[in-house]
Amino acid sequence: MIKLLKFNVLFVLLTGCQEAYSPRPTGYFRISLPDTLYIAYENPMCPYTFDINQQATVLPKKKNACWDDIHYKSIHSVIQLTYKPISGNLDTLLKDAKEFAFKHGIRADGISEHIYTDPSRQVFGILYEIYGNTATNYQFFVTDSNRHFLRGTAYVHSQPNIDSTGPVTHFLGREIRHIVETLNWK
């Protein structure tokens, strides 16, 4: 009887564990994104208007009245907007916007440019989508080519990790597209 029990235990030990153990992958916390209900935003000192998410808070920078930070507190993110008037400096502004976007090319897996044109509203620009673990995954500029130039950058206030912050960065990309699509010059 003892021999039979020893044989059964030995048989179970040798044949019981057929597949190799593999640890579970690291999980991430669920991120609750804000609702996408929009309200009109207008800073009386600035020559533009657009719609923003009602969950966002706009904080003008003290340094310049038309430099705004759109804060998304629930997802620890911000879209920074910088307005500059055009006065013979459009080439410099365009060059600077492209350089700011391509500075992230060192760490990026790739950068794509999405051209935006709306002649009826005189809004022309480029959205730079930067792939990979970079400080910012979206940058853009829009202009009317004559008087106005608005540049923006989206930041997530956490360590760059596209696996965990992916939903937030894609949300910010949609928010930027909405800003550009609803932007009007005064």
C-alpha atoms as an extended CHARMM CRD file, in Angstrom:
* protein
*
       186  EXT
         1         1  MET       CA              0.0000000000        0.0000000000        0.0000000000  PROA      1               0.0000000000
         2         2  ILE       CA              2.8350000000        2.4160000000        0.8730000000  PROA      2               0.0000000000
         3         3  LYS       CA              4.6250000000        1.5560000000       -2.3890000000  PROA      3               0.0000000000
         4         4  LEU       CA              1.4410000000        2.3340000000       -4.3250000000  PROA      4               0.0000000000
         5         5  LEU       CA              1.0480000000        5.6610000000       -2.4870000000  PROA      5               0.0000000000
         6         6  LYS       CA              4.7030000000        6.5920000000       -3.1580000000  PROA      6               0.0000000000
         7         7  PHE       CA              4.2730000000        5.6640000000       -6.8070000000  PROA      7               0.0000000000
         8         8  ASN       CA              1.1160000000        7.8090000000       -7.1430000000  PROA      8               0.0000000000
         9         9  VAL       CA              2.7850000000       10.8200000000       -5.4710000000  PROA      9               0.0000000000
        10        10  LEU       CA              5.8420000000       10.4610000000       -7.7020000000  PROA      10              0.0000000000
        11        11  PHE       CA              3.6090000000       10.0860000000      -10.7910000000  PROA      11              0.0000000000
        12        12  VAL       CA              1.6160000000       13.2320000000       -9.9040000000  PROA      12              0.0000000000
        13        13  LEU       CA              4.8010000000       15.2310000000       -9.2470000000  PROA      13              0.0000000000
        14        14  LEU       CA              6.3640000000       14.2390000000      -12.5400000000  PROA      14              0.0000000000
        15        15  THR       CA              3.3040000000       14.6350000000      -14.7730000000  PROA      15              0.0000000000
        16        16  GLY       CA              1.2210000000       17.2310000000      -12.9050000000  PROA      16              0.0000000000
        17        17  CYS       CA              3.0550000000       20.3910000000      -14.0040000000  PROA      17              0.0000000000
        18        18  GLN       CA              3.1580000000       20.2580000000      -17.7640000000  PROA      18              0.0000000000
        19        19  GLU       CA              3.1190000000       23.9790000000      -18.6940000000  PROA      19              0.0000000000
        20        20  ALA       CA              5.7750000000       26.4600000000      -17.7260000000  PROA      20              0.0000000000
        21        21  TYR       CA              4.9480000000       29.1190000000      -15.1710000000  PROA      21              0.0000000000
        22        22  SER       CA              4.7290000000       32.6450000000      -16.5230000000  PROA      22              0.0000000000
        23        23  PRO       CA              4.0570000000       35.6780000000      -14.3440000000  PROA      23              0.0000000000
        24        24  ARG       CA              1.1300000000       37.9590000000      -15.0820000000  PROA      24              0.0000000000
        25        25  PRO       CA              2.0000000000       41.1790000000      -16.9170000000  PROA      25              0.0000000000
        26        26  THR       CA              2.0340000000       44.4340000000      -14.9990000000  PROA      26              0.0000000000
        27        27  GLY       CA             -1.4260000000       45.9670000000      -14.8150000000  PROA      27              0.0000000000
        28        28  TYR       CA             -2.3480000000       49.6240000000      -14.8050000000  PROA      28              0.0000000000
        29        29  PHE       CA             -5.0080000000       51.5430000000      -12.9570000000  PROA      29              0.0000000000
        30        30  ARG       CA             -8.2220000000       52.2530000000      -14.8010000000  PROA      30              0.0000000000
        31        31  ILE       CA             -8.3530000000       55.8530000000      -15.9580000000  PROA      31              0.0000000000
        32        32  SER       CA            -11.7120000000       57.6190000000      -15.9460000000  PROA      32              0.0000000000
        33        33  LEU       CA            -11.6730000000       60.1840000000      -18.7130000000  PROA      33              0.0000000000
        34        34  PRO       CA            -13.7640000000       63.3680000000      -18.4390000000  PROA      34              0.0000000000
        35        35  ASP       CA            -17.0720000000       63.6250000000      -20.2720000000  PROA      35              0.0000000000
        36        36  THR       CA            -16.9120000000       65.3460000000      -23.6370000000  PROA      36              0.0000000000
        37        37  LEU       CA            -19.4090000000       68.1610000000      -23.1730000000  PROA      37              0.0000000000
        38        38  TYR       CA            -18.1620000000       71.4380000000      -24.6060000000  PROA      38              0.0000000000
        39        39  ILE       CA            -18.7570000000       75.0840000000      -23.8010000000  PROA      39              0.0000000000
        40        40  ALA       CA            -17.6190000000       78.2200000000      -25.6080000000  PROA      40              0.0000000000
        41        41  TYR       CA            -14.4150000000       79.8010000000      -24.3420000000  PROA      41              0.0000000000
        42        42  GLU       CA            -13.5130000000       83.4050000000      -24.9360000000  PROA      42              0.0000000000
        43        43  ASN       CA            -10.8210000000       85.4850000000      -23.3160000000  PROA      43              0.0000000000
        44        44  PRO       CA            -11.7820000000       89.1190000000      -24.0090000000  PROA      44              0.0000000000
        45        45  MET       CA             -8.0940000000       90.0540000000      -24.3120000000  PROA      45              0.0000000000
        46        46  CYS       CA             -7.3670000000       87.4400000000      -26.9850000000  PROA      46              0.0000000000
        47        47  PRO       CA             -8.3210000000       87.4940000000      -30.6800000000  PROA      47              0.0000000000
        48        48  TYR       CA             -9.7410000000       83.9530000000      -30.7710000000  PROA      48              0.0000000000
        49        49  THR       CA            -12.5880000000       81.8260000000      -29.4440000000  PROA      49              0.0000000000
        50        50  PHE       CA            -13.0690000000       78.0590000000      -29.3400000000  PROA      50              0.0000000000
        51        51  ASP       CA            -14.9810000000       75.3670000000      -27.4980000000  PROA      51              0.0000000000
        52        52  ILE       CA            -13.4220000000       73.5910000000      -24.5330000000  PROA      52              0.0000000000
        53        53  ASN       CA            -14.4340000000       70.6490000000      -22.4110000000  PROA      53              0.0000000000
        54        54  GLN       CA            -16.5800000000       71.8210000000      -19.5130000000  PROA      54              0.0000000000
        55        55  GLN       CA            -14.5000000000       69.6110000000      -17.1940000000  PROA      55              0.0000000000
        56        56  ALA       CA            -11.4160000000       71.6860000000      -18.0280000000  PROA      56              0.0000000000
        57        57  THR       CA            -10.2530000000       74.8450000000      -16.2980000000  PROA      57              0.0000000000
        58        58  VAL       CA             -8.5330000000       77.6230000000      -18.2300000000  PROA      58              0.0000000000
        59        59  LEU       CA             -5.8210000000       79.4670000000      -16.3460000000  PROA      59              0.0000000000
        60        60  PRO       CA             -4.2800000000       82.4370000000      -18.1590000000  PROA      60              0.0000000000
        61        61  LYS       CA             -0.5650000000       82.8350000000      -17.5980000000  PROA      61              0.0000000000
        62        62  LYS       CA              0.3530000000       86.0770000000      -15.8750000000  PROA      62              0.0000000000
        63        63  LYS       CA              3.3090000000       86.6380000000      -18.1990000000  PROA      63              0.0000000000
        64        64  ASN       CA              1.1270000000       87.1610000000      -21.2520000000  PROA      64              0.0000000000
        65        65  ALA       CA             -2.6540000000       87.5780000000      -21.3630000000  PROA      65              0.0000000000
        66        66  CYS       CA             -3.0830000000       85.2990000000      -24.3910000000  PROA      66              0.0000000000
        67        67  TRP       CA             -1.0280000000       82.3830000000      -23.1160000000  PROA      67              0.0000000000
        68        68  ASP       CA             -3.4750000000       79.9470000000      -21.5440000000  PROA      68              0.0000000000
        69        69  ASP       CA             -3.1860000000       76.6070000000      -19.7790000000  PROA      69              0.0000000000
        70        70  ILE       CA             -6.2080000000       74.3310000000      -20.1530000000  PROA      70              0.0000000000
        71        71  HSD       CA             -6.0760000000       72.0480000000      -17.1040000000  PROA      71              0.0000000000
        72        72  TYR       CA             -7.7430000000       68.6420000000      -16.8990000000  PROA      72              0.0000000000
        73        73  LYS       CA             -7.4060000000       68.0670000000      -13.1780000000  PROA      73              0.0000000000
        74        74  SER       CA             -8.9960000000       64.5970000000      -13.0730000000  PROA      74              0.0000000000
        75        75  ILE       CA             -6.3990000000       63.1820000000      -15.4960000000  PROA      75              0.0000000000
        76        76  HSD       CA             -3.4440000000       65.3720000000      -14.4110000000  PROA      76              0.0000000000
        77        77  SER       CA             -2.9960000000       66.9020000000      -17.8490000000  PROA      77              0.0000000000
        78        78  VAL       CA             -2.6900000000       70.2970000000      -19.4660000000  PROA      78              0.0000000000
        79        79  ILE       CA             -2.8690000000       71.8090000000      -22.9370000000  PROA      79              0.0000000000
        80        80  GLN       CA             -0.6570000000       74.8890000000      -23.1200000000  PROA      80              0.0000000000
        81        81  LEU       CA             -1.6190000000       77.5540000000      -25.6470000000  PROA      81              0.0000000000
        82        82  THR       CA              0.6850000000       80.3180000000      -26.8540000000  PROA      82              0.0000000000
        83        83  TYR       CA             -0.6550000000       83.1470000000      -29.0210000000  PROA      83              0.0000000000
        84        84  LYS       CA              1.5750000000       85.5180000000      -30.9730000000  PROA      84              0.0000000000
        85        85  PRO       CA              0.5520000000       88.2050000000      -33.4440000000  PROA      85              0.0000000000
        86        86  ILE       CA              2.0610000000       88.0250000000      -36.9100000000  PROA      86              0.0000000000
        87        87  SER       CA              4.0650000000       91.0430000000      -37.9350000000  PROA      87              0.0000000000
        88        88  GLY       CA              6.4790000000       89.9270000000      -40.6240000000  PROA      88              0.0000000000
        89        89  ASN       CA              7.5550000000       86.9650000000      -38.4910000000  PROA      89              0.0000000000
        90        90  LEU       CA              5.3950000000       84.1290000000      -39.8680000000  PROA      90              0.0000000000
        91        91  ASP       CA              8.4060000000       82.2100000000      -41.2210000000  PROA      91              0.0000000000
        92        92  THR       CA             10.0940000000       82.3260000000      -37.8020000000  PROA      92              0.0000000000
        93        93  LEU       CA              6.9160000000       81.2400000000      -35.9940000000  PROA      93              0.0000000000
        94        94  LEU       CA              6.3970000000       78.3080000000      -38.3810000000  PROA      94              0.0000000000
        95        95  LYS       CA             10.0500000000       77.2610000000      -38.0780000000  PROA      95              0.0000000000
        96        96  ASP       CA              9.9150000000       77.4450000000      -34.2730000000  PROA      96              0.0000000000
        97        97  ALA       CA              6.6930000000       75.3910000000      -34.1080000000  PROA      97              0.0000000000
        98        98  LYS       CA              8.2310000000       72.6570000000      -36.2520000000  PROA      98              0.0000000000
        99        99  GLU       CA             11.4720000000       72.6820000000      -34.2270000000  PROA      99              0.0000000000
       100       100  PHE       CA              9.5550000000       72.3770000000      -30.9410000000  PROA      100             0.0000000000
       101       101  ALA       CA              7.7060000000       69.3450000000      -32.2820000000  PROA      101             0.0000000000
       102       102  PHE       CA             10.7740000000       67.6580000000      -33.7650000000  PROA      102             0.0000000000
       103       103  LYS       CA             12.8690000000       68.1780000000      -30.6090000000  PROA      103             0.0000000000
       104       104  HSD       CA             11.0200000000       65.1110000000      -29.3180000000  PROA      104             0.0000000000
       105       105  GLY       CA             12.2040000000       63.1030000000      -32.3290000000  PROA      105             0.0000000000
       106       106  ILE       CA             15.2170000000       61.8920000000      -30.3460000000  PROA      106             0.0000000000
       107       107  ARG       CA             13.0180000000       59.8110000000      -28.0460000000  PROA      107             0.0000000000
       108       108  ALA       CA             10.0510000000       59.3640000000      -30.3830000000  PROA      108             0.0000000000
       109       109  ASP       CA              9.2350000000       56.2570000000      -32.3650000000  PROA      109             0.0000000000
       110       110  GLY       CA              7.8660000000       58.4910000000      -35.1140000000  PROA      110             0.0000000000
       111       111  ILE       CA              6.1770000000       61.8000000000      -35.8600000000  PROA      111             0.0000000000
       112       112  SER       CA              3.2690000000       62.3570000000      -38.2120000000  PROA      112             0.0000000000
       113       113  GLU       CA              1.9200000000       65.6560000000      -39.4820000000  PROA      113             0.0000000000
       114       114  HSD       CA             -1.8050000000       66.1720000000      -40.0320000000  PROA      114             0.0000000000
       115       115  ILE       CA             -2.5480000000       69.2660000000      -42.0970000000  PROA      115             0.0000000000
       116       116  TYR       CA             -5.6790000000       71.2500000000      -41.2500000000  PROA      116             0.0000000000
       117       117  THR       CA             -7.2550000000       73.8110000000      -43.5740000000  PROA      117             0.0000000000
       118       118  ASP       CA            -10.5510000000       75.6540000000      -43.3150000000  PROA      118             0.0000000000
       119       119  PRO       CA            -10.6020000000       78.6250000000      -45.7210000000  PROA      119             0.0000000000
       120       120  SER       CA            -14.0880000000       79.7130000000      -44.6190000000  PROA      120             0.0000000000
       121       121  ARG       CA            -12.8000000000       80.4270000000      -41.0790000000  PROA      121             0.0000000000
       122       122  GLN       CA             -9.2390000000       81.3140000000      -42.1870000000  PROA      122             0.0000000000
       123       123  VAL       CA             -7.7950000000       78.5400000000      -39.9860000000  PROA      123             0.0000000000
       124       124  PHE       CA             -4.7570000000       76.7020000000      -41.3260000000  PROA      124             0.0000000000
       125       125  GLY       CA             -2.3540000000       74.5520000000      -39.3610000000  PROA      125             0.0000000000
       126       126  ILE       CA             -0.5870000000       71.3150000000      -38.6040000000  PROA      126             0.0000000000
       127       127  LEU       CA             -1.1340000000       68.7940000000      -35.8090000000  PROA      127             0.0000000000
       128       128  TYR       CA              2.0410000000       66.8900000000      -34.9090000000  PROA      128             0.0000000000
       129       129  GLU       CA              1.3640000000       63.4530000000      -33.4460000000  PROA      129             0.0000000000
       130       130  ILE       CA              4.4800000000       62.1730000000      -31.6930000000  PROA      130             0.0000000000
       131       131  TYR       CA              4.6150000000       58.4190000000      -31.0840000000  PROA      131             0.0000000000
       132       132  GLY       CA              6.4220000000       56.7520000000      -28.2000000000  PROA      132             0.0000000000
       133       133  ASN       CA              7.4580000000       57.6290000000      -24.6590000000  PROA      133             0.0000000000
       134       134  THR       CA              7.9530000000       61.3700000000      -25.0270000000  PROA      134             0.0000000000
       135       135  ALA       CA              7.1500000000       64.3530000000      -22.8280000000  PROA      135             0.0000000000
       136       136  THR       CA              4.3720000000       65.4040000000      -25.2030000000  PROA      136             0.0000000000
       137       137  ASN       CA              2.5070000000       63.3380000000      -27.7690000000  PROA      137             0.0000000000
       138       138  TYR       CA              0.5860000000       66.1840000000      -29.4280000000  PROA      138             0.0000000000
       139       139  GLN       CA              1.6400000000       69.6200000000      -30.6070000000  PROA      139             0.0000000000
       140       140  PHE       CA             -0.0810000000       71.9110000000      -33.0660000000  PROA      140             0.0000000000
       141       141  PHE       CA             -0.2260000000       75.3600000000      -34.5380000000  PROA      141             0.0000000000
       142       142  VAL       CA             -2.9480000000       77.2560000000      -36.3580000000  PROA      142             0.0000000000
       143       143  THR       CA             -2.7930000000       80.5700000000      -38.1560000000  PROA      143             0.0000000000
       144       144  ASP       CA             -4.7460000000       82.8040000000      -40.5110000000  PROA      144             0.0000000000
       145       145  SER       CA             -1.4480000000       83.5540000000      -42.3090000000  PROA      145             0.0000000000
       146       146  ASN       CA             -1.8850000000       87.3090000000      -41.8630000000  PROA      146             0.0000000000
       147       147  ARG       CA             -2.3600000000       88.4010000000      -38.2550000000  PROA      147             0.0000000000
       148       148  HSD       CA             -2.7660000000       85.4690000000      -35.8450000000  PROA      148             0.0000000000
       149       149  PHE       CA             -0.6400000000       82.4900000000      -34.7550000000  PROA      149             0.0000000000
       150       150  LEU       CA             -1.6530000000       80.0320000000      -32.0140000000  PROA      150             0.0000000000
       151       151  ARG       CA              0.5530000000       77.1290000000      -30.9140000000  PROA      151             0.0000000000
       152       152  GLY       CA             -0.3580000000       74.3970000000      -28.4510000000  PROA      152             0.0000000000
       153       153  THR       CA              1.1930000000       71.4520000000      -26.6410000000  PROA      153             0.0000000000
       154       154  ALA       CA             -0.4060000000       68.6710000000      -24.5880000000  PROA      154             0.0000000000
       155       155  TYR       CA              1.3130000000       67.3770000000      -21.4500000000  PROA      155             0.0000000000
       156       156  VAL       CA              0.4530000000       64.5240000000      -19.1010000000  PROA      156             0.0000000000
       157       157  HSD       CA              1.9250000000       65.1250000000      -15.6490000000  PROA      157             0.0000000000
       158       158  SER       CA              3.4190000000       61.6660000000      -15.1360000000  PROA      158             0.0000000000
       159       159  GLN       CA              6.3860000000       59.5950000000      -16.2240000000  PROA      159             0.0000000000
       160       160  PRO       CA              6.1650000000       59.0490000000      -20.0120000000  PROA      160             0.0000000000
       161       161  ASN       CA              4.8450000000       55.5210000000      -20.5350000000  PROA      161             0.0000000000
       162       162  ILE       CA              2.5860000000       55.1340000000      -23.5320000000  PROA      162             0.0000000000
       163       163  ASP       CA              1.2000000000       51.8520000000      -22.1950000000  PROA      163             0.0000000000
       164       164  SER       CA             -0.2910000000       53.4380000000      -19.0870000000  PROA      164             0.0000000000
       165       165  THR       CA             -0.9460000000       56.9900000000      -20.3130000000  PROA      165             0.0000000000
       166       166  GLY       CA             -2.2120000000       56.0140000000      -23.7630000000  PROA      166             0.0000000000
       167       167  PRO       CA             -5.9040000000       56.6540000000      -23.0200000000  PROA      167             0.0000000000
       168       168  VAL       CA             -5.0890000000       60.1070000000      -21.6340000000  PROA      168             0.0000000000
       169       169  THR       CA             -2.8650000000       61.1220000000      -24.5480000000  PROA      169             0.0000000000
       170       170  HSD       CA             -5.4750000000       59.9830000000      -27.0940000000  PROA      170             0.0000000000
       171       171  PHE       CA             -8.1120000000       61.9450000000      -25.1650000000  PROA      171             0.0000000000
       172       172  LEU       CA             -5.9030000000       65.0560000000      -25.3190000000  PROA      172             0.0000000000
       173       173  GLY       CA             -5.4620000000       64.5290000000      -29.0590000000  PROA      173             0.0000000000
       174       174  ARG       CA             -9.2500000000       64.5400000000      -29.4980000000  PROA      174             0.0000000000
       175       175  GLU       CA             -9.4850000000       67.6820000000      -27.3520000000  PROA      175             0.0000000000
       176       176  ILE       CA             -6.8780000000       69.4540000000      -29.4920000000  PROA      176             0.0000000000
       177       177  ARG       CA             -8.7130000000       68.4800000000      -32.6730000000  PROA      177             0.0000000000
       178       178  HSD       CA            -11.9200000000       69.8830000000      -31.2020000000  PROA      178             0.0000000000
       179       179  ILE       CA            -10.1980000000       73.1470000000      -30.2920000000  PROA      179             0.0000000000
       180       180  VAL       CA             -8.8400000000       73.5110000000      -33.8160000000  PROA      180             0.0000000000
       181       181  GLU       CA            -12.1800000000       72.6060000000      -35.4330000000  PROA      181             0.0000000000
       182       182  THR       CA            -14.0970000000       75.1860000000      -33.3560000000  PROA      182             0.0000000000
       183       183  LEU       CA            -11.4900000000       77.9660000000      -33.3750000000  PROA      183             0.0000000000
       184       184  ASN       CA            -12.5720000000       81.3270000000      -34.7620000000  PROA      184             0.0000000000
       185       185  TRP       CA            -10.5180000000       84.4770000000      -35.0980000000  PROA      185             0.0000000000
       186       186  LYS       CA            -12.0770000000       87.7130000000      -33.8700000000  PROA      186             0.0000000000
